[in-house]
Amino acid sequence: MVVHANRRLGAPLDEHEIADAMQEALSSIWKRLATYQGLSSIETWAHSFCMHEIFNVLRYKKQRRAREA
């Protein structure tokens, strides 16, 4: 999901950032799995975690660039 979402966003993340986002998303999904109520497909529920982590990485990149400039 993270790789696909990254492509849809124009591939702003490199392979290391994608791996970090995937690991963080999986960790978040695992921690919150008990809260899944089945109101949507598990894929839809997990997708929100993936997107959240992608945007976290993008925010971090933007902040890092601003500090370097």
Beta strands, then each sheet from edge to edge (+ up, - down):
end
